[in-house]
């Protein structure tokens, strides 16, 4: 099924890395998906997102995976 809205329910950040959490509706009820991105400025000074992560990004990515798992777990308990 389609996403209930095109807006994320929350965005978690750690440095240049962000985790965006989306609420979805399925046959068995609501569920959450998470997308991860690294923000950077391009040559023109405009902010862009990339789904590519370097070695220096991995610690922040792991921290956000843990935070996203906790956040989703807390929503499921409510």
VMD Tcl script that draws the C-alpha trace (Angstrom):
set ca {
  {0.00 0.00 0.00}
  {1.03 3.60 -0.39}
  {2.52 5.84 2.25}
  {-0.13 7.65 4.32}
  {1.51 11.01 3.73}
  {4.51 12.25 1.87}
  {5.99 13.81 5.01}
  {8.35 11.93 7.30}
  {7.24 11.39 10.90}
  {10.70 12.34 12.17}
  {14.27 12.98 11.07}
  {17.22 12.07 13.28}
  {20.63 13.64 12.71}
  {24.24 12.94 13.62}
  {26.64 15.34 11.95}
  {26.12 15.25 8.18}
  {24.19 11.97 8.35}
  {20.41 11.83 8.72}
  {17.85 9.09 9.21}
  {14.36 9.89 7.96}
  {11.53 7.74 9.32}
  {8.33 7.24 7.32}
  {5.00 5.84 8.53}
  {3.28 3.47 6.10}
  {0.01 1.56 6.06}
  {-0.12 -2.10 5.15}
  {-2.59 -4.95 5.23}
  {-1.51 -5.78 8.79}
  {-1.52 -2.16 10.01}
  {1.03 0.61 10.28}
  {4.75 0.06 9.89}
  {7.81 2.26 9.57}
  {10.62 2.50 7.01}
  {13.85 4.42 7.39}
  {16.02 6.07 4.76}
  {19.56 7.26 5.40}
  {21.44 10.06 3.66}
  {24.63 12.09 3.90}
  {24.20 15.83 3.33}
  {26.85 17.84 1.51}
  {27.24 21.11 -0.40}
  {27.87 20.85 -4.12}
  {30.24 23.04 -6.15}
  {27.55 25.77 -6.31}
  {27.04 25.80 -2.52}
  {23.65 24.04 -2.70}
  {22.76 21.31 -0.21}
  {22.42 17.81 -1.68}
  {21.88 14.34 -0.24}
  {23.81 11.19 -1.08}
  {23.11 7.56 -0.20}
  {26.84 6.85 -0.34}
  {28.82 6.70 2.91}
  {32.56 6.76 3.47}
  {34.59 5.29 6.30}
  {34.34 8.54 8.29}
  {30.50 8.37 8.07}
  {30.02 4.83 9.34}
  {30.16 5.56 13.08}
  {27.43 8.21 12.72}
  {25.42 5.83 10.54}
  {25.59 3.07 13.17}
  {24.49 5.55 15.87}
  {21.51 6.61 13.74}
  {20.53 3.01 13.00}
  {20.39 2.40 16.76}
  {18.42 5.61 17.40}
  {15.96 4.82 14.59}
  {15.42 1.29 15.92}
  {14.72 2.69 19.39}
  {12.35 5.37 18.06}
  {10.38 2.87 15.97}
  {10.24 0.43 18.88}
  {8.83 3.13 21.17}
  {6.11 3.96 18.61}
  {5.16 0.31 18.35}
  {4.70 0.12 22.13}
  {2.22 3.00 22.19}
}
mol new
graphics top color blue
foreach p $ca { graphics top sphere $p radius 0.5 }
foreach p [lrange $ca 0 end-1] q [lrange $ca 1 end] { graphics top cylinder $p $q radius 0.2 }
display resetview
